[in-house]
Amino acid sequence: LLPACNLLLIAGHETTVSLITTAILVMLRDRAQWIALGADRHRAGRVVEETLRFDPPAQLLGRIAAEDIVLPDVTVPKGDTMIVLLAAGHRDPAANERPDEFDPDRKVIRHLGFGHGTHFCLGAALVRLEASIALSAVTARFPDARLGGEPVYKPNVTLRGISSLPVRI
């Protein structure tokens, strides 16, 4: 029971908070995005998806190969443990055009921020809703917000999250 509760806390809370604060940071660094979302709350869903691609809360994850996996440079034998670098894959120019640019208006936003297949996040719809509401509300409420300094990140390799984000309102 304790591991299940721990997973719910981390997966259901920490990642959502990190997603929201990262989106705020990215938009404060790109004023046009902040202003655009403040003026049109319908953009929030695209901002959430692009944040999941651009700088996701879950940077990497571990998996065990269910079968032999043949990659261009290596074969991963069945049963081997792998570390999948999601954030690196999101920046692959073969997967996303202009991968180092934050652009919620891109035609296609591809990411694995909620996993895939059997491992797809059960709370994905709730996270999307919570983040969209929070981001559209904060940008509308504080149209003149400015970054007040550099963020401080939590010391965690797997989950990227901001512990302190100075903002001037």
N, C-alpha and C positions, 0 to 999 in steps of 0.2 A: 504493500500500500504506500509506503514512504517513497519508493522510487517513482511510482505513478504520480503522486502528488508533486514531487520534485520536477518531473517532466512537464506537468501541466503549468507549474509556476514559470519555469524557464521558457517553454515553448509558447505559452499563452500570454505571458506578460513581458518578460525581458526582451524578446524579439520585437514585439509590437512597439514598446517604448523606444527601442533602438531605431526601428524603422522611422518612426515619427521624428525623432531628434535629428537623424541623419538627413531626412528630407528637408527639415527646417534649415539645417546648416547649408546644404547644397543650394537651396533657394536664396538664402541670405547672401551667399557668395555670387549669385546670379540674380540681381535685382529684378530683371525682366520677368523671370519665372515667379518670383514672390508677388509682384504686382499683378501678373496675369491670373494667378490662382485667386488672389484677393478679389479680383473683379469678376471672376467666373468660377463658381464653386464646382461646376461640372467638369472642370479640368482635373479635379482631385484624383480621380481614379487613374488617369494617365501618369500623374506625378508619382503616385504610389508604385505603379508598375515599373516606371523608369528608375525610381530609387532602388527597388529590389534588384534591378539589373545593374545599375551604376555602382552602388555601394551597399550590398545586402547585409542584414544582420548576421546571417549564417554564412560565414566565409568559406568554411570547409566542413566536410563530414567524413566519417569512416564507413566503409562498406566491406562486406566479404563477398568475393566473387562466387556466384552461384554456379558458374560454369567457366570453362576456359574463355578468356577474353583476348582477342587478337587486336592489338593496336598497331599503328604504323611502325613503332620502334621497339615494341616489347610485347610479350604474351604474358598475361596475368593468369596463373594457374587457378583452377577451381579450388576454393577454400582459402586463398590468400587474402590478406587484409589490404585494403587500398585506402588512401586518403584522396578524396575528390576535392579539388580546389574550385569550388563554384564561382567565386569572385573572379578568378583568372579566366574561367571559361566565358564569363559574361563580357570580358574585355577582348575576346577573340574577334578579330576583324572578319573572319569567315562566318561568324555567327551573328554579328551585329555591325551594321554600317556605322562609321565614326564612333567606335566603342568608348573612347575616352571623353566624349562630349555628353553632358547631361541634356537630353532633349525629349521631353514628354510628348512632343509632336511628331516623333519619328513614326514612319508608317507601320513598322512592326517592332514590338518590344518583346525580345526573347530573353527569358531567364528561368532559372531553376530555383528561385527563391522559396518556393513552397514544396520543393521536391518533385517527384514524378512517379507515376505508376502506383505500386503498392505503398510507397513511402510518401505519397502526396499528403500534405498537411490537412488534417480534418478541420482545422480552424481557419483555413484560408479565407473563406467568405467573411467571417467575423473580423479578421485582421484587416482586410480590405475596407470594410465598412468603418471600423474604428479609426483607422488611419485617415481615410478620406474625410470623415467628419471633423477630426481634430485639425487636420491641415487646412481645410477650407475655413474653419472657424478662426484659427489663429492668424491667418493671412488677412482675412476680412477685418478682424478686430484690431490688428496692429499693422496698418498699411505702411507706416514709416519705420518699422523695426529695422535695426541695423545690427550687424555682427559687432560685438563689443570686445572681441579678443579671439584667440584661438581656442578650439575645443580641447578638452582633456579626455583621452580615451581610457576605457577600463582595460586593465591588463589581462586580456583573455584572447587567446589565439583563435578559438573556434567561433565565438560570438563577438562580433565587433559592435561596440556600443560606446556612447559618449557619457562620461560621468559628470562633465561640467561644460556648459555652453553659454558663455557670456553674451547676452543680447541687450541692446539698448532700445527701449521702447519710448 
